[in-house]
Amino acid sequence: MKTYVLSFELNNDYDQSMMFEELATLGELQQVMSSTWFLKSERTAKEIRDQLAEHLAPDERVMVMKSTGPAAWRNVMCDNKWIVENLSK
């Protein structure tokens, strides 16, 4: 499985519950910060983007990047052990 970094700019005027429900179906998910998530999935970045885009308002944004190379972090919301095992290798 690949690990992706997902970043969102969401408009609070819209109900994002369907988008977050869809996000949970894509693979193993960890919230890093309020608008940033890690996702382990067999899908491609484009497939993930396209599936989530169906649930975004026209002015909302999403970016999906495959995680590569070293990582560093401080005081994130998810478990450090998960990051070490899945992202920083």
Biotite code that builds the C-alpha atoms (Angstrom):
import biotite.structure as struc

atoms = struc.array([
    struc.Atom([0.000, 0.000, 0.000], chain_id="A", res_id=1, res_name="MET", atom_name="CA", element="C"),
    struc.Atom([1.034, 3.564, -0.642], chain_id="A", res_id=2, res_name="LYS", atom_name="CA", element="C"),
    struc.Atom([0.818, 6.339, 1.918], chain_id="A", res_id=3, res_name="THR", atom_name="CA", element="C"),
    struc.Atom([-0.614, 9.663, 0.783], chain_id="A", res_id=4, res_name="TYR", atom_name="CA", element="C"),
    struc.Atom([-0.786, 13.117, 2.333], chain_id="A", res_id=5, res_name="VAL", atom_name="CA", element="C"),
    struc.Atom([-4.156, 14.794, 1.757], chain_id="A", res_id=6, res_name="LEU", atom_name="CA", element="C"),
    struc.Atom([-4.721, 18.480, 2.341], chain_id="A", res_id=7, res_name="SER", atom_name="CA", element="C"),
    struc.Atom([-8.064, 20.269, 2.177], chain_id="A", res_id=8, res_name="PHE", atom_name="CA", element="C"),
    struc.Atom([-9.432, 23.806, 2.018], chain_id="A", res_id=9, res_name="GLU", atom_name="CA", element="C"),
    struc.Atom([-13.083, 23.428, 2.933], chain_id="A", res_id=10, res_name="LEU", atom_name="CA", element="C"),
    struc.Atom([-15.836, 26.011, 3.040], chain_id="A", res_id=11, res_name="ASN", atom_name="CA", element="C"),
    struc.Atom([-17.705, 25.886, 6.340], chain_id="A", res_id=12, res_name="ASN", atom_name="CA", element="C"),
    struc.Atom([-20.928, 26.888, 4.549], chain_id="A", res_id=13, res_name="ASP", atom_name="CA", element="C"),
    struc.Atom([-21.246, 23.349, 3.152], chain_id="A", res_id=14, res_name="TYR", atom_name="CA", element="C"),
    struc.Atom([-21.867, 20.022, 4.875], chain_id="A", res_id=15, res_name="ASP", atom_name="CA", element="C"),
    struc.Atom([-18.683, 17.960, 4.470], chain_id="A", res_id=16, res_name="GLN", atom_name="CA", element="C"),
    struc.Atom([-19.977, 14.851, 6.264], chain_id="A", res_id=17, res_name="SER", atom_name="CA", element="C"),
    struc.Atom([-20.411, 12.907, 3.008], chain_id="A", res_id=18, res_name="MET", atom_name="CA", element="C"),
    struc.Atom([-16.870, 13.770, 1.929], chain_id="A", res_id=19, res_name="MET", atom_name="CA", element="C"),
    struc.Atom([-15.403, 12.532, 5.220], chain_id="A", res_id=20, res_name="PHE", atom_name="CA", element="C"),
    struc.Atom([-17.519, 9.369, 5.039], chain_id="A", res_id=21, res_name="GLU", atom_name="CA", element="C"),
    struc.Atom([-16.137, 8.766, 1.535], chain_id="A", res_id=22, res_name="GLU", atom_name="CA", element="C"),
    struc.Atom([-12.605, 9.461, 2.737], chain_id="A", res_id=23, res_name="LEU", atom_name="CA", element="C"),
    struc.Atom([-12.943, 6.715, 5.339], chain_id="A", res_id=24, res_name="ALA", atom_name="CA", element="C"),
    struc.Atom([-13.765, 4.156, 2.611], chain_id="A", res_id=25, res_name="THR", atom_name="CA", element="C"),
    struc.Atom([-10.493, 4.733, 0.753], chain_id="A", res_id=26, res_name="LEU", atom_name="CA", element="C"),
    struc.Atom([-8.143, 2.991, 3.190], chain_id="A", res_id=27, res_name="GLY", atom_name="CA", element="C"),
    struc.Atom([-6.437, 3.399, 6.547], chain_id="A", res_id=28, res_name="GLU", atom_name="CA", element="C"),
    struc.Atom([-6.815, 6.996, 7.645], chain_id="A", res_id=29, res_name="LEU", atom_name="CA", element="C"),
    struc.Atom([-5.046, 9.190, 10.217], chain_id="A", res_id=30, res_name="GLN", atom_name="CA", element="C"),
    struc.Atom([-5.819, 12.853, 10.847], chain_id="A", res_id=31, res_name="GLN", atom_name="CA", element="C"),
    struc.Atom([-2.596, 14.847, 11.216], chain_id="A", res_id=32, res_name="VAL", atom_name="CA", element="C"),
    struc.Atom([-3.885, 18.405, 11.561], chain_id="A", res_id=33, res_name="MET", atom_name="CA", element="C"),
    struc.Atom([-7.286, 20.030, 11.150], chain_id="A", res_id=34, res_name="SER", atom_name="CA", element="C"),
    struc.Atom([-7.133, 19.932, 7.338], chain_id="A", res_id=35, res_name="SER", atom_name="CA", element="C"),
    struc.Atom([-4.385, 17.349, 6.709], chain_id="A", res_id=36, res_name="THR", atom_name="CA", element="C"),
    struc.Atom([-4.696, 13.565, 6.678], chain_id="A", res_id=37, res_name="TRP", atom_name="CA", element="C"),
    struc.Atom([-2.521, 10.526, 5.991], chain_id="A", res_id=38, res_name="PHE", atom_name="CA", element="C"),
    struc.Atom([-4.129, 7.775, 3.935], chain_id="A", res_id=39, res_name="LEU", atom_name="CA", element="C"),
    struc.Atom([-2.808, 4.278, 3.205], chain_id="A", res_id=40, res_name="LYS", atom_name="CA", element="C"),
    struc.Atom([-4.466, 3.037, 0.038], chain_id="A", res_id=41, res_name="SER", atom_name="CA", element="C"),
    struc.Atom([-3.970, 0.860, -3.026], chain_id="A", res_id=42, res_name="GLU", atom_name="CA", element="C"),
    struc.Atom([-5.547, 3.557, -5.196], chain_id="A", res_id=43, res_name="ARG", atom_name="CA", element="C"),
    struc.Atom([-3.677, 6.187, -7.199], chain_id="A", res_id=44, res_name="THR", atom_name="CA", element="C"),
    struc.Atom([-3.555, 9.850, -6.199], chain_id="A", res_id=45, res_name="ALA", atom_name="CA", element="C"),
    struc.Atom([-5.785, 10.713, -9.174], chain_id="A", res_id=46, res_name="LYS", atom_name="CA", element="C"),
    struc.Atom([-8.371, 8.080, -8.209], chain_id="A", res_id=47, res_name="GLU", atom_name="CA", element="C"),
    struc.Atom([-8.459, 9.396, -4.638], chain_id="A", res_id=48, res_name="ILE", atom_name="CA", element="C"),
    struc.Atom([-8.774, 13.001, -5.805], chain_id="A", res_id=49, res_name="ARG", atom_name="CA", element="C"),
    struc.Atom([-11.545, 12.181, -8.252], chain_id="A", res_id=50, res_name="ASP", atom_name="CA", element="C"),
    struc.Atom([-13.542, 10.192, -5.700], chain_id="A", res_id=51, res_name="GLN", atom_name="CA", element="C"),
    struc.Atom([-13.302, 12.944, -3.067], chain_id="A", res_id=52, res_name="LEU", atom_name="CA", element="C"),
    struc.Atom([-13.981, 15.730, -5.583], chain_id="A", res_id=53, res_name="ALA", atom_name="CA", element="C"),
    struc.Atom([-17.502, 14.384, -6.068], chain_id="A", res_id=54, res_name="GLU", atom_name="CA", element="C"),
    struc.Atom([-18.252, 15.484, -2.494], chain_id="A", res_id=55, res_name="HIS", atom_name="CA", element="C"),
    struc.Atom([-16.607, 18.926, -2.538], chain_id="A", res_id=56, res_name="LEU", atom_name="CA", element="C"),
    struc.Atom([-18.301, 22.255, -3.169], chain_id="A", res_id=57, res_name="ALA", atom_name="CA", element="C"),
    struc.Atom([-17.094, 24.125, -6.289], chain_id="A", res_id=58, res_name="PRO", atom_name="CA", element="C"),
    struc.Atom([-14.864, 26.481, -4.276], chain_id="A", res_id=59, res_name="ASP", atom_name="CA", element="C"),
    struc.Atom([-13.309, 23.762, -2.074], chain_id="A", res_id=60, res_name="GLU", atom_name="CA", element="C"),
    struc.Atom([-9.843, 22.306, -2.693], chain_id="A", res_id=61, res_name="ARG", atom_name="CA", element="C"),
    struc.Atom([-8.083, 19.000, -2.161], chain_id="A", res_id=62, res_name="VAL", atom_name="CA", element="C"),
    struc.Atom([-4.487, 17.953, -2.826], chain_id="A", res_id=63, res_name="MET", atom_name="CA", element="C"),
    struc.Atom([-3.334, 14.321, -2.773], chain_id="A", res_id=64, res_name="VAL", atom_name="CA", element="C"),
    struc.Atom([0.412, 13.557, -2.690], chain_id="A", res_id=65, res_name="MET", atom_name="CA", element="C"),
    struc.Atom([2.185, 10.232, -2.441], chain_id="A", res_id=66, res_name="LYS", atom_name="CA", element="C"),
    struc.Atom([4.516, 10.312, 0.539], chain_id="A", res_id=67, res_name="SER", atom_name="CA", element="C"),
    struc.Atom([8.159, 9.831, -0.392], chain_id="A", res_id=68, res_name="THR", atom_name="CA", element="C"),
    struc.Atom([11.403, 10.454, 1.416], chain_id="A", res_id=69, res_name="GLY", atom_name="CA", element="C"),
    struc.Atom([12.114, 11.543, 4.966], chain_id="A", res_id=70, res_name="PRO", atom_name="CA", element="C"),
    struc.Atom([9.558, 13.275, 7.150], chain_id="A", res_id=71, res_name="ALA", atom_name="CA", element="C"),
    struc.Atom([9.666, 15.420, 10.270], chain_id="A", res_id=72, res_name="ALA", atom_name="CA", element="C"),
    struc.Atom([6.809, 16.581, 12.473], chain_id="A", res_id=73, res_name="TRP", atom_name="CA", element="C"),
    struc.Atom([5.908, 18.113, 15.806], chain_id="A", res_id=74, res_name="ARG", atom_name="CA", element="C"),
    struc.Atom([2.768, 17.915, 17.896], chain_id="A", res_id=75, res_name="ASN", atom_name="CA", element="C"),
    struc.Atom([0.509, 16.265, 15.317], chain_id="A", res_id=76, res_name="VAL", atom_name="CA", element="C"),
    struc.Atom([-2.934, 14.844, 16.107], chain_id="A", res_id=77, res_name="MET", atom_name="CA", element="C"),
    struc.Atom([-2.225, 11.231, 15.125], chain_id="A", res_id=78, res_name="CYS", atom_name="CA", element="C"),
    struc.Atom([-0.052, 8.645, 16.826], chain_id="A", res_id=79, res_name="ASP", atom_name="CA", element="C"),
    struc.Atom([3.720, 9.098, 16.341], chain_id="A", res_id=80, res_name="ASN", atom_name="CA", element="C"),
    struc.Atom([4.195, 5.332, 16.088], chain_id="A", res_id=81, res_name="LYS", atom_name="CA", element="C"),
    struc.Atom([1.836, 5.210, 13.089], chain_id="A", res_id=82, res_name="TRP", atom_name="CA", element="C"),
    struc.Atom([3.845, 7.938, 11.355], chain_id="A", res_id=83, res_name="ILE", atom_name="CA", element="C"),
    struc.Atom([7.156, 6.195, 11.992], chain_id="A", res_id=84, res_name="VAL", atom_name="CA", element="C"),
    struc.Atom([5.815, 2.872, 10.702], chain_id="A", res_id=85, res_name="GLU", atom_name="CA", element="C"),
    struc.Atom([4.030, 4.242, 7.642], chain_id="A", res_id=86, res_name="ASN", atom_name="CA", element="C"),
    struc.Atom([5.443, 7.579, 6.551], chain_id="A", res_id=87, res_name="LEU", atom_name="CA", element="C"),
    struc.Atom([9.033, 8.176, 7.508], chain_id="A", res_id=88, res_name="SER", atom_name="CA", element="C"),
    struc.Atom([10.602, 5.104, 5.910], chain_id="A", res_id=89, res_name="LYS", atom_name="CA", element="C"),
])
